Amino acid sequence: MALEESASENDSITEENGIKFLISEKDSVYFNNAKIDYINTLFGGGQFQVLRV
């Protein structure tokens, strides 16, 4: 995953709780039946995880 300034022509855009997620066409297979979750770490930071549902 990476932060992007704008969507590419073939990107799919999904918005949840005011956050937009851009998913490229070639990577969309990895997000079928998946959930993106944000996990807080012990050191005050956090990270996104892709979970299968």
C-alpha positions as CSV (number, residue, x, y, z in Angstrom):
1,M,0.0,0.0,0.0
2,A,1.1,3.6,-0.7
3,L,-0.3,7.1,-0.4
4,E,-1.3,8.6,-3.7
5,E,-2.2,12.2,-4.6
6,S,-4.8,11.2,-7.2
7,A,-6.5,8.2,-8.9
8,S,-5.2,6.7,-12.1
9,E,-7.6,6.0,-15.0
10,N,-8.1,2.3,-14.1
11,D,-8.3,2.7,-10.3
12,S,-11.4,1.8,-8.3
13,I,-12.3,4.3,-5.6
14,T,-13.9,3.2,-2.3
15,E,-14.8,5.5,0.6
16,E,-15.3,4.4,4.2
17,N,-15.7,6.8,7.1
18,G,-14.4,9.7,5.1
19,I,-11.3,7.9,3.9
20,K,-10.9,7.2,0.2
21,F,-9.1,4.0,-0.9
22,L,-7.8,3.8,-4.5
23,I,-7.3,0.2,-5.7
24,S,-5.6,-0.4,-9.0
25,E,-7.2,-2.8,-11.4
26,K,-4.3,-5.3,-11.3
27,D,-4.4,-5.4,-7.4
28,S,-8.2,-5.6,-7.1
29,V,-8.1,-9.4,-6.9
30,Y,-6.3,-9.2,-3.5
31,F,-9.2,-7.1,-2.1
32,N,-12.1,-9.4,-3.0
33,N,-13.7,-10.7,0.2
34,A,-11.2,-8.6,2.2
35,K,-11.4,-5.9,4.9
36,I,-8.9,-3.1,5.5
37,D,-8.3,-2.6,9.2
38,Y,-6.1,-0.1,11.1
39,I,-4.1,-1.6,14.0
40,N,-2.6,0.6,16.8
41,T,0.9,-0.4,17.7
42,L,2.5,-0.4,21.2
43,F,4.8,2.5,20.2
44,G,2.0,5.0,19.4
45,G,1.9,4.5,15.7
46,G,-0.3,2.2,13.6
47,Q,-0.6,0.3,10.3
48,F,-3.2,-0.9,7.9
49,Q,-3.8,-4.6,7.4
50,V,-5.7,-6.4,4.8
51,L,-7.8,-9.2,6.3
52,R,-9.6,-12.0,4.6
53,V,-13.3,-12.3,5.6
